[in-house]
């Protein structure tokens, strides 16, 4: 079992390196297996296609996001406090995947189906949806808010904000990215705390 796990992780690590260096189109499975030191048969034992690598890496990233959100929001009840803790926690995870974030962000074109991609986002969106519904029930957010749409907006905003922070607008200090996106979300939801201390 240990050897199988190691082979899978070797392939995934090699794939991530090659994808970051060359991009999706220029990356070949033959180069991935050569870097990983395994056979093509071993590759197909774990991954049915090159695009499935993107699926796996996206699942891995959102799994870490979900685990972190559960941890940092435990015991919090106020929406502002939950949003603040969540946004601060998400950015370091996105940073861990900044080398391949453009591939994850454009994954709709790479992952086998749009439904499959949406399923990858589903746990995060459902978490946000439930959070907003609870905030509406507690009178912290306007009852006129469509929580399903708002959850979708917030999740994709955070994904894009992280990409900007670590790839496209790295010259802007990280704390400015974090405080700006948090302020934007709070203003949009009608809970305008506006600024945080980091």
MIBAKE-205303 format. One record per residue (C-alpha): x negated, z negated, y negated; residue in three letters. Coordinates in steps of 0.02 Angstrom, whole numbers, plus 50000, padded with zeros to 5 digits. Each point is the difference from the previous one (the first is absolute). Last residue first. Example, Ala and Ser with C-alpha at 12.3 -4.5 7.8 and 13.67 -1.06 7.14 Angstrom:
atom px->49316 | pz->49643 | py->50053 | res->Ser;
atom px->50069 | pz->49967 | py->50172 | res->Ala;
END
This chain:
atom px->50177 | pz->49484 | py->47936 | res->Unk;
atom px->50120 | pz->49937 | py->49868 | res->Unk;
atom px->50164 | pz->50092 | py->49990 | res->Unk;
atom px->50091 | pz->50097 | py->49867 | res->Unk;
atom px->50171 | pz->50077 | py->49976 | res->Unk;
atom px->50117 | pz->49863 | py->50051 | res->Unk;
atom px->50133 | pz->50131 | py->49983 | res->Unk;
atom px->50127 | pz->49964 | py->50138 | res->Unk;
atom px->50120 | pz->50145 | py->49967 | res->Unk;
atom px->49954 | pz->50100 | py->50154 | res->Unk;
atom px->49916 | pz->50138 | py->49899 | res->Unk;
atom px->49911 | pz->49873 | py->49890 | res->Unk;
atom px->49936 | pz->49905 | py->50151 | res->Unk;
atom px->49941 | pz->50160 | py->50084 | res->Unk;
atom px->49909 | pz->50061 | py->49843 | res->Unk;
atom px->49922 | pz->49828 | py->49970 | res->Unk;
atom px->49937 | pz->49998 | py->50180 | res->Unk;
atom px->49930 | pz->50177 | py->49983 | res->Unk;
atom px->49911 | pz->49954 | py->49839 | res->Unk;
atom px->49933 | pz->49832 | py->50061 | res->Unk;
atom px->49926 | pz->50079 | py->50156 | res->Unk;
atom px->49925 | pz->50152 | py->49914 | res->Unk;
atom px->49929 | pz->49890 | py->49862 | res->Unk;
atom px->49926 | pz->49879 | py->50128 | res->Unk;
atom px->49914 | pz->50148 | py->50083 | res->Unk;
atom px->49905 | pz->50046 | py->49843 | res->Unk;
atom px->50029 | pz->50181 | py->49943 | res->Unk;
atom px->49851 | pz->50111 | py->50043 | res->Unk;
atom px->50066 | pz->50018 | py->50177 | res->Unk;
atom px->50139 | pz->50114 | py->49939 | res->Unk;
atom px->50013 | pz->50133 | py->50136 | res->Unk;
atom px->49937 | pz->49913 | py->50157 | res->Unk;
atom px->50016 | pz->49811 | py->50011 | res->Unk;
atom px->50129 | pz->49957 | py->49868 | res->Unk;
atom px->50091 | pz->50167 | py->50006 | res->Unk;
atom px->50024 | pz->49989 | py->50188 | res->Unk;
atom px->50061 | pz->49822 | py->49983 | res->Unk;
atom px->50125 | pz->50051 | py->49867 | res->Unk;
atom px->50063 | pz->50140 | py->50114 | res->Unk;
atom px->50036 | pz->49884 | py->50145 | res->Unk;
atom px->50074 | pz->49869 | py->49884 | res->Unk;
atom px->50116 | pz->50128 | py->49921 | res->Unk;
atom px->50051 | pz->50062 | py->50172 | res->Unk;
atom px->50052 | pz->49826 | py->50053 | res->Unk;
atom px->50087 | pz->49961 | py->49835 | res->Unk;
atom px->50103 | pz->50160 | py->49996 | res->Unk;
atom px->50060 | pz->49981 | py->50180 | res->Unk;
atom px->50048 | pz->49819 | py->49971 | res->Unk;
atom px->50096 | pz->50052 | py->49844 | res->Unk;
atom px->50095 | pz->50134 | py->50096 | res->Unk;
atom px->50056 | pz->49877 | py->50134 | res->Unk;
atom px->50033 | pz->49861 | py->49875 | res->Unk;
atom px->50120 | pz->50101 | py->49893 | res->Unk;
atom px->50000 | pz->49885 | py->49849 | res->Unk;
atom px->50170 | pz->49964 | py->49923 | res->Unk;
atom px->49992 | pz->49820 | py->50059 | res->Unk;
atom px->49865 | pz->49972 | py->49868 | res->Unk;
atom px->49851 | pz->49903 | py->50066 | res->Unk;
atom px->49964 | pz->49814 | py->50010 | res->Unk;
atom px->50183 | pz->49956 | py->50033 | res->Unk;
atom px->49962 | pz->49922 | py->50169 | res->Unk;
atom px->50096 | pz->50135 | py->50095 | res->Unk;
atom px->49909 | pz->50134 | py->49901 | res->Unk;
atom px->49832 | pz->49919 | py->50040 | res->Unk;
atom px->50047 | pz->49992 | py->50184 | res->Unk;
atom px->50044 | pz->50185 | py->49998 | res->Unk;
atom px->49835 | pz->50036 | py->49913 | res->Unk;
atom px->49899 | pz->49908 | py->50132 | res->Unk;
atom px->50097 | pz->50083 | py->50141 | res->Unk;
atom px->49964 | pz->50172 | py->49929 | res->Unk;
atom px->49816 | pz->49956 | py->49973 | res->Unk;
atom px->49981 | pz->49947 | py->50181 | res->Unk;
atom px->50097 | pz->50152 | py->50057 | res->Unk;
atom px->49886 | pz->50113 | py->49898 | res->Unk;
atom px->49845 | pz->49920 | py->50074 | res->Unk;
atom px->50068 | pz->50012 | py->50179 | res->Unk;
atom px->50062 | pz->50179 | py->49971 | res->Unk;
atom px->49842 | pz->50080 | py->49930 | res->Unk;
atom px->49939 | pz->50059 | py->50170 | res->Unk;
atom px->50177 | pz->50051 | py->50045 | res->Unk;
atom px->50003 | pz->50112 | py->49847 | res->Unk;
atom px->49849 | pz->50093 | py->50068 | res->Unk;
atom px->50084 | pz->50027 | py->50168 | res->Unk;
atom px->50159 | pz->50060 | py->49916 | res->Unk;
atom px->49897 | pz->50125 | py->49899 | res->Unk;
atom px->49933 | pz->50069 | py->50163 | res->Unk;
atom px->49830 | pz->50024 | py->50084 | res->Unk;
atom px->49895 | pz->49910 | py->49872 | res->Unk;
atom px->49890 | pz->50120 | py->49901 | res->Unk;
atom px->50109 | pz->50069 | py->49860 | res->Unk;
atom px->50090 | pz->49834 | py->49975 | res->Unk;
atom px->49827 | pz->49918 | py->50004 | res->Unk;
atom px->49959 | pz->50044 | py->49821 | res->Unk;
atom px->49980 | pz->49817 | py->49953 | res->Unk;
atom px->49912 | pz->49958 | py->50164 | res->Unk;
atom px->49881 | pz->50145 | py->49977 | res->Unk;
atom px->49968 | pz->49952 | py->49818 | res->Unk;
atom px->49970 | pz->49820 | py->50058 | res->Unk;
atom px->49860 | pz->50049 | py->50119 | res->Unk;
atom px->49851 | pz->49919 | py->49916 | res->Unk;
atom px->50116 | pz->49880 | py->49908 | res->Unk;
atom px->50050 | pz->49917 | py->50163 | res->Unk;
atom px->49921 | pz->49829 | py->49971 | res->Unk;
atom px->50050 | pz->50015 | py->49816 | res->Unk;
atom px->50182 | pz->50016 | py->50054 | res->Unk;
atom px->49982 | pz->49832 | py->50086 | res->Unk;
atom px->49921 | pz->49923 | py->49845 | res->Unk;
atom px->50147 | pz->50065 | py->49895 | res->Unk;
atom px->50139 | pz->49930 | py->50108 | res->Unk;
atom px->49966 | pz->49814 | py->49977 | res->Unk;
atom px->50009 | pz->50000 | py->49809 | res->Unk;
atom px->50161 | pz->50101 | py->50006 | res->Unk;
atom px->50078 | pz->49881 | py->50126 | res->Unk;
atom px->49954 | pz->49838 | py->49913 | res->Unk;
atom px->50068 | pz->50063 | py->49834 | res->Unk;
atom px->50159 | pz->50070 | py->50077 | res->Unk;
atom px->50034 | pz->49838 | py->50093 | res->Unk;
atom px->49970 | pz->49894 | py->49844 | res->Unk;
atom px->50113 | pz->50110 | py->49894 | res->Unk;
atom px->50136 | pz->49998 | py->50134 | res->Unk;
atom px->50005 | pz->49810 | py->50010 | res->Unk;
atom px->50011 | pz->49929 | py->50176 | res->Unk;
atom px->49822 | pz->49982 | py->50063 | res->Unk;
atom px->49970 | pz->49901 | py->50161 | res->Unk;
atom px->49907 | pz->50139 | py->50087 | res->Unk;
atom px->49966 | pz->50141 | py->49878 | res->Unk;
atom px->49813 | pz->50015 | py->50034 | res->Unk;
atom px->50012 | pz->50000 | py->50190 | res->Unk;
atom px->50146 | pz->50117 | py->50028 | res->Unk;
atom px->49932 | pz->50121 | py->49871 | res->Unk;
atom px->49829 | pz->49999 | py->50084 | res->Unk;
atom px->50070 | pz->50040 | py->50171 | res->Unk;
atom px->50104 | pz->50142 | py->49929 | res->Unk;
atom px->49855 | pz->50075 | py->49905 | res->Unk;
atom px->49887 | pz->49989 | py->50153 | res->Unk;
atom px->50130 | pz->50092 | py->50104 | res->Unk;
atom px->50017 | pz->50124 | py->49858 | res->Unk;
atom px->49816 | pz->50044 | py->50013 | res->Unk;
atom px->49998 | pz->50013 | py->50189 | res->Unk;
atom px->50157 | pz->50106 | py->50004 | res->Unk;
atom px->49922 | pz->50118 | py->49873 | res->Unk;
atom px->49840 | pz->50009 | py->50102 | res->Unk;
atom px->50099 | pz->50039 | py->50158 | res->Unk;
atom px->50108 | pz->50134 | py->49918 | res->Unk;
atom px->49847 | pz->50080 | py->49922 | res->Unk;
atom px->49916 | pz->50004 | py->50170 | res->Unk;
atom px->50159 | pz->50076 | py->50072 | res->Unk;
atom px->49967 | pz->50151 | py->49890 | res->Unk;
atom px->49849 | pz->50044 | py->50106 | res->Unk;
atom px->50108 | pz->50007 | py->50155 | res->Unk;
atom px->50054 | pz->49904 | py->50155 | res->Unk;
atom px->49889 | pz->49850 | py->49960 | res->Unk;
atom px->49950 | pz->49869 | py->50129 | res->Unk;
atom px->49965 | pz->50097 | py->50160 | res->Unk;
atom px->49976 | pz->50155 | py->49895 | res->Unk;
atom px->49840 | pz->49929 | py->49926 | res->Unk;
atom px->49934 | pz->49947 | py->50171 | res->Unk;
atom px->50024 | pz->50176 | py->50065 | res->Unk;
atom px->49905 | pz->50063 | py->49848 | res->Unk;
atom px->49854 | pz->49896 | py->50061 | res->Unk;
atom px->49924 | pz->49849 | py->49914 | res->Unk;
atom px->49851 | pz->49967 | py->49887 | res->Unk;
atom px->50107 | pz->49959 | py->49849 | res->Unk;
atom px->49908 | pz->50123 | py->49889 | res->Unk;
atom px->50012 | pz->50136 | py->50133 | res->Unk;
atom px->50182 | pz->49957 | py->50030 | res->Unk;
atom px->50041 | pz->50020 | py->49815 | res->Unk;
atom px->49900 | pz->50161 | py->49986 | res->Unk;
atom px->50094 | pz->50079 | py->50145 | res->Unk;
atom px->50166 | pz->49941 | py->49927 | res->Unk;
atom px->49966 | pz->50102 | py->49846 | res->Unk;
atom px->50011 | pz->49946 | py->49818 | res->Unk;
atom px->50003 | pz->50141 | py->49873 | res->Unk;
atom px->50189 | pz->49996 | py->49981 | res->Unk;
atom px->50015 | pz->49812 | py->49983 | res->Unk;
atom px->49866 | pz->49961 | py->49873 | res->Unk;
atom px->49813 | pz->50018 | py->50025 | res->Unk;
atom px->49917 | pz->49832 | py->49965 | res->Unk;
atom px->50150 | pz->49884 | py->50008 | res->Unk;
atom px->50066 | pz->50091 | py->50154 | res->Unk;
atom px->49829 | pz->49989 | py->50083 | res->Unk;
atom px->49985 | pz->49813 | py->49970 | res->Unk;
atom px->50179 | pz->49962 | py->50051 | res->Unk;
atom px->49982 | pz->50103 | py->50157 | res->Unk;
atom px->49842 | pz->49906 | py->50048 | res->Unk;
atom px->50087 | pz->49833 | py->49977 | res->Unk;
atom px->50153 | pz->50058 | py->50097 | res->Unk;
atom px->49896 | pz->50069 | py->50142 | res->Unk;
atom px->49896 | pz->49843 | py->50013 | res->Unk;
atom px->50157 | pz->49893 | py->49993 | res->Unk;
atom px->50077 | pz->50096 | py->50144 | res->Unk;
atom px->49840 | pz->49991 | py->50100 | res->Unk;
atom px->49985 | pz->49812 | py->49969 | res->Unk;
atom px->50179 | pz->49970 | py->50055 | res->Unk;
atom px->49970 | pz->50097 | py->50160 | res->Unk;
atom px->49838 | pz->49904 | py->50033 | res->Unk;
atom px->50087 | pz->49834 | py->49973 | res->Unk;
atom px->50142 | pz->50045 | py->50119 | res->Unk;
END
